[in-house]
């Protein structure tokens, strides 16, 4: 791994995660573990992905683990040190969103959009767990006084549930939810989303 060889926190952070694709891999792992094949993206070759995963692992930011049966497959996940990059990735998303234009010619992924809810939601004092099921893929959104936290998977007792396609989720965020929502959390989540991106 190349180094800037500067005695500066910014330079050291870039030594660790400044290589092409490194922070995007971290972004993809924020909600939870992923298989190698889940991390492949257009433009990211298997060789480059392998190199980045090993560099991030060697820096103590990622670890490889095997899921328990019946999954029993190797996945990559963020370590506690890697999780400390969450606010950095979200801040970069906030900064970059003001420069985003049309999606034409760009790869999109609903997982990225769901992660963006963390930085886009304006805390309003609402608390609870919203279960999003987008194209049959479950995400948990934990709302607290301080903010939102997205993770993969189902929750046993959600305070509110939203189910639909990715395009329906994009529309719900633009116009607000219309399903029955006795908890008020869906309205709080979707209506509390700050633009842009």
C-alpha positions, 0 to 999 in steps of 0.5 A, a space after each residue: 500500500 502506498 503512503 503519503 508519508 505525512 504526519 497528518 491524520 488526513 494523510 494517514 486516513 487516505 493511506 488506509 482508505 484512499 485507494 480507488 474503490 476502498 470507501 465504496 467497499 466500506 459503503 457496501 458493508 455498512 448495513 452488514 456482511 457481504 459475499 465477495 460476489 455481492 461486492 463486484 461492481 461494473 468497473 471493479 475487477 475481481 483482482 482489484 476487489 481482492 487487493 482492496 479487501 486484503 488491504 482493508 483487512 490488513 489495516 484492521 478495518 475488515 474481517 472475513 468470517 463464515 456465516 453459521 449454517 444454513 448460510 455457511 459461506 464466507 463473507 466480509 464485514 466491517 470491524 469495530 474500527 471499520 464501523 468508525 468510518 460510517 460518519 465519514 462515508 455518510 459525510 462524503 455522501 452528503 457532500 457529493 449529493 449536491 453534485 449528482 445529476 441524472 442517473 443516466 449512464 450511472 449504476 444504481 443500487 437500492 442498498 446505496 439509497 437505503 444507506 443514504 437514509 441515515 444521512 438524509 433523515 432529519 432527527 425529530 425526536 421519533 424513536 422506533 424501528 422501521 422494517 423496510 422490505 425492498 424487492 423482498 430484501 429486508 432492511 432495519 432502520 433504527 430511529 433515535 433522537 440522534 439519527 437513523 441507523 440502517 442494517 440488513 435483515 428482519 426485526 422481530 417487532 418492528 414499530 412500522 413496516 414498509 414493503 414495495 419495490 425500489 421504484 416505490 421506495 424512491 416515490 415514497 421518499 419523494 411524496 411520503 407514505 400512503 399505507 396505514 401507519 398507526 405508529 407515524 414512524 413511516 411518515 416521520 421517516 419519509 417526510 423527514 428526509 432531507 434533499 438532495 440525493 
